[in-house]
Amino acid sequence: MKPARSSEARPARSLDRTLAALADPHRRQVIELLRERPRRAGELAAAVGLAPPALSRHLGKLKASGLIEESHPAFDARVRIYSLRPEPMATLKIWLERTEQLWAEQLAAFKAHVERHS
């Protein structure tokens, strides 16, 4: 098997990080909340039902995956506002579409094979 080219490996690593981050139900809940609007860390902790230190670990994983970003309002640098980044989800969507297309082609070929031989 040939090693992946760097241009192919980069999206694959990005996809791996996205899927790993989304594997946890608390992190998926954070993503759902951030779909509505950006939120403060404390607001996310309360909504998800986690203690701030536990949520902080999940936010760190989401930031490392590139799914979310953190900003600080000008009025108070201690406040952290989290929002979604669209790029990782776009990469995931492309991968899902390609996978769906592959399965559709495979199933169509299987159907044609069965119809020819029945």
Buried (B, 14 or more C-beta within 10 A) or exposed (E): EEEEEEEEEEEEEBBEBBEEBBEBEBBEBBBEBBEEEBBEBEEBBEBBEBEEEEBBEBBEBBBEBBBBEBEEEEEEEEEBBBEBBEEBBEBBEEBEEEEEEEEEEEEEEEEEEEEEEE
